Structure formats: C-alpha cells, structure tokens
Amino acid sequence: MQDFGLFAERDITRAEQLLRKLERFAERRDDFLDHIDVGALDLSDSYAIECEDDALDETIAFGHLYLEHLHQMDAFRAEMQSITMVAA
C-alpha cells in the first residue's frame, strides 16, 4: 500500500489534502476491485488485498481522528498564546 505520510504531517491544510488524496485512492481502488473477479485469484493474493483494505480503512479512520487532534492542538496553542500575551 502507498504510504501517504499522513501522520507525519503537522500542517492542518496539508494533512487534510493528504487525507482527501487517500480517500480518493480508496474509492478508485474499490472501483477497480469491483471490476475484477477476486474469487479467481489465489488465496495469497486475495488475502493481501483484504489486508491492504483493512490497513487503508484503518488509516482513513485514524486520519479523521488525527485531523481533529491537529485542530484541537491549534486551538490550544492559540489559547496559550493569548494567555501568555495577557500575562506579559
């Protein structure tokens, strides 16, 4: 599976772009898999597809949580800066 580097990204805008790219990749991959006969594949290939699907789904799900975390940290950082400015 392609490594999108989502969790290494600290910039919210860039992380959102990477998550959208990953979601688009997942949709296109699903469309592709819908058009092939997965049952005709050997067991190792169908297992690899299933493992990659699970990893992709997990990355997307955690990606949304990660973006929420980045937004919360940005709000916290702004709040801390405003407190620091008032105290100074």
C-alpha positions in Angstrom: 0.0 0.0 0.0 1.2 3.5 -0.8 2.5 5.5 2.2 0.8 8.9 2.2 2.8 10.2 5.2 -0.4 11.5 6.8 0.6 11.0 10.4 4.0 12.7 9.9 2.3 15.9 8.7 1.8 18.7 11.2 0.3 21.3 8.9 -3.5 21.0 9.0 -4.1 22.1 5.4 -1.5 19.6 4.1 -2.9 16.8 6.3 -6.4 17.5 5.0 -5.1 17.3 1.4 -3.3 14.1 2.1 -6.4 12.5 3.7 -8.6 13.6 0.7 -6.0 12.0 -1.6 -6.1 8.8 0.5 -9.9 8.7 0.4 -9.9 9.2 -3.4 -7.3 6.4 -3.7 -9.5 4.1 -1.6 -12.6 4.9 -3.7 -10.7 4.3 -7.0 -9.2 1.1 -5.6 -12.7 -0.2 -4.6 -14.0 0.6 -8.1 -11.1 -1.4 -9.6 -11.6 -4.3 -7.2 -15.3 -4.3 -8.1 -14.4 -5.0 -11.7 -12.1 -7.9 -11.2 -13.0 -11.5 -10.2 -11.4 -11.7 -6.7 -12.6 -15.2 -6.4 -10.4 -16.2 -9.3 -7.3 -15.0 -7.5 -5.2 -17.4 -5.5 -5.5 -17.4 -1.7 -2.4 -15.3 -1.1 -3.4 -12.6 -3.5 -7.0 -12.3 -2.1 -5.5 -12.3 1.5 -3.1 -9.5 0.5 -6.0 -7.5 -0.9 -8.0 -8.0 2.2 -5.1 -6.9 4.5 -4.5 -3.8 2.4 -8.2 -3.0 2.5 -8.1 -3.2 6.3 -5.0 -1.1 6.6 -6.4 1.5 4.2 -9.7 1.7 6.1 -7.8 2.0 9.4 -5.6 4.7 8.1 -8.6 6.7 6.9 -10.5 6.3 10.2 -7.5 7.3 12.2 -6.7 10.1 9.7 -10.0 11.8 10.7 -9.1 11.5 14.4 -5.7 12.8 13.7 -7.1 15.9 11.9 -9.4 16.5 14.8 -6.3 16.3 17.1 -4.4 18.8 15.0 -7.4 21.3 15.1 -7.6 20.9 18.9 -3.9 21.4 19.3 -4.0 24.5 17.1 -6.9 25.9 19.2 -5.0 25.1 22.4 -1.8 26.8 21.0 -3.8 29.9 20.2 -5.4 29.9 23.7 -2.0 29.5 25.3 -0.5 32.4 23.3 -3.4 34.7 24.3 -2.9 33.8 28.0 0.9 34.5 27.6 0.2 37.9 26.0 -2.2 38.9 28.8 0.3 37.8 31.4 3.1 39.8 29.8 
